[in-house]
């Protein structure tokens, strides 16, 4: 099946390249998301049956001072992509985020819960979601959280890097979510795309994150335990680690709709840590 992926070197795109090497992957030099019309033209000429947007503006803190460019890339670009995919009859799968919620409470967010982003990044991603829905094609918006892998920048790699120079690390303990291996997310994205081709009536907004939900601090502890690292973790509050952008305190995602509709169960992020550590050990 003809699959077009926006993104080449990111975490999810790298994993998609492993499981769908026959897909066409386009990077910024070929399709800059800051030029939505160019992305739409590429789709129009692609003949793709599935279009996956695995690219985004992800600098959460920098977005506070660059909201216009973040909204162009995360909002206008996927909106134009979804419209172009509809015109050629392709299924469009767009990766979104828990940051579209305000992070209140302790209950997992259902896919149809009211949104209320508290950061520029969250607002930019919500703009993309709204544009994808408005395109009215065959689509899936897949919200996820706390993605990690052996590629790119992510929490797991940051913790291991800092552990090399610190006996103890202070890590936020009052934000809770589901760390998600990029490999599992990539498989979910591809499977959803394939099912949408056959059943466009399944279009909608879905959640996919790994289980069980955990705090950043406890996630760090498990990383160190599995890596055999002696570094200890000291719990701190979000207020003790101020950042330009506010983070959701509650990033728990209710993924039951994704399981019911697509048959995709939440993976165990602890198994994901094991696989990522093995991959990192094998790297030159």
RONU-664598 format. One record per residue (C-alpha): residue in three letters; x negated, y negated, z. Coordinates in Angstrom, 3 decimals. Last residue first. Layout:
REM residues N
+-----+----------+----------+----------+
:  aa :     east :    north :       up :
+-----+----------+----------+----------+
: ALA :        X :        Y :        Z :
...
+-----+----------+----------+----------+
END
This chain:
REM residues 284
+-----+----------+----------+----------+
:  aa :     east :    north :       up :
+-----+----------+----------+----------+
: UNK :  -28.380 :   -2.309 :   17.815 :
: UNK :  -24.798 :   -1.525 :   18.870 :
: UNK :  -24.166 :    1.926 :   20.322 :
: UNK :  -23.817 :    0.632 :   23.883 :
: UNK :  -21.287 :   -1.934 :   22.670 :
: UNK :  -19.178 :    0.796 :   21.080 :
: UNK :  -19.253 :    2.891 :   24.221 :
: UNK :  -18.256 :   -0.133 :   26.310 :
: UNK :  -15.383 :   -0.880 :   23.943 :
: UNK :  -14.068 :    2.676 :   24.111 :
: UNK :  -14.142 :    2.821 :   27.907 :
: UNK :  -12.548 :   -0.620 :   28.232 :
: UNK :   -9.722 :    0.463 :   25.926 :
: UNK :   -9.054 :    3.516 :   28.060 :
: UNK :   -8.605 :    1.119 :   30.978 :
: UNK :   -6.279 :   -0.967 :   28.793 :
: UNK :   -3.700 :    1.833 :   28.756 :
: UNK :   -1.559 :    1.564 :   25.624 :
: UNK :    1.986 :    0.158 :   25.624 :
: UNK :    4.235 :    2.375 :   23.510 :
: UNK :    5.011 :    1.778 :   19.857 :
: UNK :    8.136 :    3.558 :   18.606 :
: UNK :    8.999 :    0.684 :   16.278 :
: UNK :   12.426 :   -0.409 :   17.531 :
: UNK :   12.516 :    1.030 :   21.052 :
: UNK :    8.827 :    0.575 :   21.840 :
: UNK :    8.759 :   -2.966 :   20.484 :
: UNK :   11.928 :   -3.810 :   22.420 :
: UNK :   10.405 :   -2.467 :   25.637 :
: UNK :    7.339 :   -4.720 :   25.459 :
: UNK :    8.243 :   -7.015 :   28.368 :
: UNK :    5.211 :   -9.294 :   28.552 :
: UNK :    3.466 :  -10.294 :   31.786 :
: UNK :    1.576 :  -13.542 :   31.257 :
: UNK :    2.636 :  -15.092 :   34.569 :
: UNK :    0.283 :  -17.844 :   35.687 :
: UNK :    0.287 :  -19.392 :   32.223 :
: UNK :   -2.883 :  -21.417 :   31.653 :
: UNK :   -3.095 :  -25.218 :   31.764 :
: UNK :   -5.541 :  -26.736 :   29.302 :
: UNK :   -8.447 :  -28.992 :   30.346 :
: UNK :   -9.640 :  -26.388 :   32.879 :
: UNK :   -9.684 :  -26.381 :   36.683 :
: UNK :  -11.114 :  -23.319 :   38.450 :
: UNK :  -10.189 :  -23.623 :   42.143 :
: UNK :   -6.576 :  -24.476 :   41.264 :
: UNK :   -6.314 :  -21.148 :   39.442 :
: UNK :   -6.990 :  -19.473 :   42.766 :
: UNK :  -10.158 :  -17.528 :   43.553 :
: UNK :  -10.921 :  -13.860 :   44.174 :
: UNK :  -14.576 :  -12.913 :   44.625 :
: UNK :  -15.787 :  -10.178 :   42.293 :
: UNK :  -18.842 :   -7.995 :   42.850 :
: UNK :  -21.675 :   -7.287 :   40.414 :
: UNK :  -23.089 :   -3.768 :   40.783 :
: UNK :  -22.404 :   -2.790 :   37.140 :
: UNK :  -21.651 :    0.827 :   36.321 :
: UNK :  -19.852 :   -0.295 :   33.165 :
: UNK :  -16.628 :    1.369 :   34.290 :
: UNK :  -16.799 :   -0.300 :   37.700 :
: UNK :  -17.780 :   -3.677 :   36.240 :
: UNK :  -14.870 :   -3.677 :   33.801 :
: UNK :  -12.496 :   -2.491 :   36.525 :
: UNK :  -13.531 :   -5.334 :   38.806 :
: UNK :  -13.087 :   -7.850 :   35.987 :
: UNK :   -9.520 :   -6.665 :   35.368 :
: UNK :   -8.900 :   -6.987 :   39.097 :
: UNK :  -10.022 :  -10.623 :   38.995 :
: UNK :   -8.097 :  -11.425 :   35.803 :
: UNK :   -4.966 :  -10.101 :   37.472 :
: UNK :   -3.243 :   -6.933 :   36.279 :
: UNK :   -0.315 :   -5.693 :   34.223 :
: UNK :   -0.570 :   -1.952 :   33.605 :
: UNK :   -0.560 :   -1.686 :   30.680 :
: UNK :   -1.487 :   -3.026 :   27.253 :
: UNK :    0.313 :   -5.788 :   25.409 :
: UNK :    2.800 :   -5.876 :   22.545 :
: UNK :    5.807 :   -8.165 :   22.367 :
: UNK :    8.323 :   -8.613 :   19.557 :
: UNK :   10.103 :  -11.330 :   17.608 :
: UNK :   12.287 :  -10.429 :   14.637 :
: UNK :   12.628 :   -8.530 :   11.388 :
: UNK :   13.944 :   -4.979 :   11.745 :
: UNK :   16.366 :   -5.638 :    8.856 :
: UNK :   13.323 :   -5.546 :    6.577 :
: UNK :   13.352 :   -1.732 :    6.869 :
: UNK :   11.017 :   -0.035 :    4.386 :
: UNK :    8.518 :   -2.883 :    4.164 :
: UNK :    9.141 :   -3.687 :    7.806 :
: UNK :    8.019 :   -0.206 :    8.840 :
: UNK :    4.651 :   -0.652 :    7.150 :
: UNK :    4.119 :   -4.058 :    8.707 :
: UNK :    4.991 :   -2.741 :   12.156 :
: UNK :    2.480 :    0.066 :   11.727 :
: UNK :   -0.250 :   -2.359 :   10.664 :
: UNK :    0.343 :   -4.718 :   13.575 :
: UNK :    0.498 :   -1.864 :   16.091 :
: UNK :   -2.756 :   -0.358 :   14.837 :
: UNK :   -4.449 :   -3.749 :   15.071 :
: UNK :   -3.141 :   -4.278 :   18.607 :
: UNK :   -4.535 :   -0.928 :   19.709 :
: UNK :   -7.973 :   -1.781 :   18.301 :
: UNK :   -7.849 :   -5.297 :   19.752 :
: UNK :   -7.590 :   -3.802 :   23.243 :
: UNK :   -4.942 :   -5.716 :   25.225 :
: UNK :   -5.299 :   -6.993 :   28.789 :
: UNK :   -1.744 :   -7.246 :   30.178 :
: UNK :   -1.049 :  -10.237 :   32.361 :
: UNK :   -1.419 :  -11.800 :   35.808 :
: UNK :   -2.864 :  -15.169 :   36.839 :
: UNK :   -3.316 :  -15.485 :   40.602 :
: UNK :   -6.716 :  -13.775 :   40.887 :
: UNK :   -9.031 :  -16.159 :   39.049 :
: UNK :  -12.613 :  -14.895 :   39.103 :
: UNK :  -15.603 :  -15.933 :   41.200 :
: UNK :  -18.558 :  -13.770 :   40.202 :
: UNK :  -20.995 :  -12.142 :   42.595 :
: UNK :  -24.506 :  -10.794 :   42.000 :
: UNK :  -24.930 :  -13.107 :   39.025 :
: UNK :  -27.447 :  -13.145 :   36.150 :
: UNK :  -26.611 :  -10.041 :   34.113 :
: UNK :  -23.059 :  -10.076 :   35.423 :
: UNK :  -22.515 :  -13.244 :   33.399 :
: UNK :  -22.940 :  -11.356 :   30.129 :
: UNK :  -20.737 :   -8.476 :   31.274 :
: UNK :  -17.994 :  -10.880 :   32.339 :
: UNK :  -18.162 :  -12.813 :   29.072 :
: UNK :  -17.952 :   -9.629 :   27.023 :
: UNK :  -14.839 :   -8.493 :   28.859 :
: UNK :  -13.221 :  -11.935 :   28.728 :
: UNK :  -13.500 :  -12.398 :   24.974 :
: UNK :  -15.734 :  -13.838 :   22.280 :
: UNK :  -16.268 :  -11.976 :   19.024 :
: UNK :  -16.411 :   -8.223 :   18.654 :
: UNK :  -16.701 :   -5.368 :   21.165 :
: UNK :  -13.020 :   -5.814 :   21.948 :
: UNK :  -10.628 :   -7.838 :   24.092 :
: UNK :   -7.196 :   -9.447 :   23.710 :
: UNK :   -5.722 :  -11.132 :   26.800 :
: UNK :   -2.119 :  -11.303 :   25.614 :
: UNK :    0.221 :  -10.375 :   22.755 :
: UNK :    3.156 :  -11.806 :   20.865 :
: UNK :    4.078 :  -10.091 :   17.606 :
: UNK :    6.178 :  -12.184 :   15.240 :
: UNK :    7.574 :   -9.764 :   12.692 :
: UNK :    8.806 :  -10.781 :    9.287 :
: UNK :   10.951 :   -9.880 :    6.295 :
: UNK :   11.907 :  -13.321 :    4.998 :
: UNK :   13.863 :  -16.142 :    6.579 :
: UNK :   11.187 :  -18.830 :    6.245 :
: UNK :   12.744 :  -20.406 :    9.360 :
: UNK :   11.513 :  -17.534 :   11.514 :
: UNK :    7.927 :  -18.030 :   10.366 :
: UNK :    8.178 :  -21.783 :   10.898 :
: UNK :    9.467 :  -21.427 :   14.451 :
: UNK :    6.698 :  -18.970 :   15.316 :
: UNK :    4.069 :  -21.305 :   13.903 :
: UNK :    5.376 :  -24.237 :   15.930 :
: UNK :    5.271 :  -21.981 :   18.991 :
: UNK :    1.588 :  -21.349 :   18.348 :
: UNK :    0.870 :  -25.075 :   18.233 :
: UNK :    2.841 :  -25.682 :   21.428 :
: UNK :    0.896 :  -22.978 :   23.224 :
: UNK :   -2.406 :  -24.455 :   22.096 :
: UNK :   -1.322 :  -27.918 :   23.205 :
: UNK :   -0.552 :  -26.515 :   26.646 :
: UNK :    2.497 :  -25.904 :   28.874 :
: UNK :    4.572 :  -23.897 :   26.405 :
: UNK :    8.292 :  -23.572 :   27.180 :
: UNK :   10.016 :  -20.561 :   25.627 :
: UNK :   13.368 :  -19.121 :   26.651 :
: UNK :   13.284 :  -15.296 :   26.825 :
: UNK :   14.154 :  -13.380 :   23.646 :
: UNK :   10.989 :  -11.253 :   23.597 :
: UNK :   11.453 :  -10.410 :   27.266 :
: UNK :    8.965 :  -12.024 :   29.677 :
: UNK :    7.787 :   -9.734 :   32.472 :
: UNK :    9.033 :  -10.925 :   35.893 :
: UNK :    6.653 :  -12.761 :   38.209 :
: UNK :    7.927 :  -16.306 :   37.966 :
: UNK :    6.635 :  -19.144 :   35.805 :
: UNK :    4.162 :  -18.776 :   32.955 :
: UNK :    5.561 :  -21.603 :   30.825 :
: UNK :    5.961 :  -19.334 :   27.818 :
: UNK :    4.516 :  -19.921 :   24.323 :
: UNK :    1.118 :  -19.065 :   25.844 :
: UNK :    2.042 :  -15.353 :   25.777 :
: UNK :    0.741 :  -15.324 :   22.226 :
: UNK :    1.358 :  -14.927 :   18.520 :
: UNK :    0.230 :  -12.535 :   15.788 :
: UNK :    2.175 :  -12.883 :   12.517 :
: UNK :    3.321 :   -9.965 :   10.392 :
: UNK :    4.834 :  -10.838 :    6.986 :
: UNK :    6.599 :   -8.256 :    4.823 :
: UNK :    6.280 :   -9.026 :    1.113 :
: UNK :    9.116 :   -9.855 :   -1.295 :
: UNK :    7.081 :  -12.264 :   -3.422 :
: UNK :    9.046 :  -15.336 :   -2.314 :
: UNK :    9.280 :  -14.092 :    1.261 :
: UNK :    5.489 :  -13.847 :    1.504 :
: UNK :    5.162 :  -17.451 :    0.317 :
: UNK :    7.605 :  -18.638 :    2.979 :
: UNK :    5.757 :  -16.679 :    5.655 :
: UNK :    2.410 :  -18.088 :    4.549 :
: UNK :    3.689 :  -21.672 :    4.586 :
: UNK :    4.962 :  -21.285 :    8.156 :
: UNK :    1.773 :  -19.448 :    9.107 :
: UNK :   -0.249 :  -22.474 :    7.911 :
: UNK :    1.931 :  -25.247 :    9.343 :
: UNK :    1.880 :  -24.029 :   12.941 :
: UNK :   -1.348 :  -22.389 :   14.041 :
: UNK :   -3.684 :  -24.127 :   11.583 :
: UNK :   -1.893 :  -27.480 :   11.297 :
: UNK :   -0.849 :  -27.355 :   14.936 :
: UNK :   -4.441 :  -26.820 :   16.074 :
: UNK :   -5.581 :  -29.630 :   13.760 :
: UNK :   -3.070 :  -32.055 :   15.297 :
: UNK :   -3.592 :  -30.805 :   18.852 :
: UNK :   -7.294 :  -31.556 :   18.809 :
: UNK :   -7.859 :  -33.094 :   22.259 :
: UNK :   -5.884 :  -30.476 :   24.193 :
: UNK :   -6.805 :  -27.965 :   21.490 :
: UNK :  -10.347 :  -27.975 :   22.840 :
: UNK :   -9.137 :  -26.107 :   25.912 :
: UNK :   -7.401 :  -23.292 :   24.027 :
: UNK :   -9.986 :  -22.859 :   21.280 :
: UNK :   -7.989 :  -20.173 :   19.430 :
: UNK :   -7.128 :  -21.751 :   16.072 :
: UNK :   -5.768 :  -18.738 :   14.254 :
: UNK :   -6.436 :  -15.787 :   11.966 :
: UNK :   -4.797 :  -12.343 :   12.080 :
: UNK :   -1.967 :  -13.319 :    9.737 :
: UNK :   -0.897 :  -10.080 :    8.093 :
: UNK :    0.727 :   -9.916 :    4.651 :
: UNK :    2.269 :   -6.591 :    3.621 :
: UNK :    3.459 :   -5.725 :    0.102 :
: UNK :    0.769 :   -7.836 :   -1.524 :
: UNK :    0.889 :   -8.879 :   -5.187 :
: UNK :   -1.878 :  -11.337 :   -4.361 :
: UNK :   -1.101 :  -14.351 :   -6.558 :
: UNK :    1.685 :  -15.774 :   -4.400 :
: UNK :   -0.277 :  -14.935 :   -1.267 :
: UNK :   -3.256 :  -16.950 :   -2.479 :
: UNK :   -0.970 :  -19.831 :   -3.384 :
: UNK :    0.478 :  -19.864 :    0.145 :
: UNK :   -2.984 :  -19.993 :    1.682 :
: UNK :   -3.866 :  -22.914 :   -0.591 :
: UNK :   -0.699 :  -24.732 :    0.482 :
: UNK :   -1.591 :  -24.235 :    4.152 :
: UNK :   -4.974 :  -25.990 :    3.890 :
: UNK :   -6.271 :  -26.016 :    7.483 :
: UNK :   -5.773 :  -22.258 :    7.299 :
: UNK :   -8.799 :  -22.129 :    5.002 :
: UNK :   -8.400 :  -19.283 :    2.510 :
: UNK :  -11.485 :  -18.158 :    0.598 :
: UNK :  -14.231 :  -19.699 :    2.717 :
: UNK :  -12.097 :  -19.249 :    5.822 :
: UNK :  -11.977 :  -15.483 :    5.472 :
: UNK :   -9.830 :  -13.192 :    3.360 :
: UNK :   -9.470 :   -9.475 :    3.961 :
: UNK :   -7.973 :   -7.299 :    1.240 :
: UNK :   -6.828 :   -3.940 :    2.549 :
: UNK :   -8.497 :   -0.680 :    1.480 :
: UNK :  -10.471 :   -0.540 :    4.708 :
: UNK :   -7.219 :   -0.105 :    6.644 :
: UNK :   -8.171 :    1.516 :    9.957 :
: UNK :  -11.627 :    0.032 :   10.301 :
: UNK :  -10.883 :   -3.302 :    8.621 :
: UNK :   -7.895 :   -3.702 :   10.941 :
: UNK :  -10.300 :   -3.565 :   13.891 :
: UNK :  -12.401 :   -6.411 :   12.515 :
: UNK :   -9.239 :   -8.380 :   11.703 :
: UNK :   -8.038 :   -7.963 :   15.293 :
: UNK :  -11.242 :   -9.270 :   16.874 :
: UNK :  -12.017 :  -11.975 :   14.365 :
: UNK :  -14.467 :  -11.568 :   11.484 :
: UNK :  -12.194 :  -11.323 :    8.461 :
: UNK :   -8.956 :  -13.204 :    8.953 :
: UNK :   -5.885 :  -13.490 :    6.764 :
: UNK :   -5.077 :   -9.911 :    5.850 :
: UNK :   -3.480 :   -8.825 :    2.572 :
: UNK :   -2.175 :   -5.256 :    2.318 :
: UNK :   -1.297 :   -3.463 :   -0.938 :
: UNK :    0.000 :    0.000 :    0.000 :
+-----+----------+----------+----------+
END
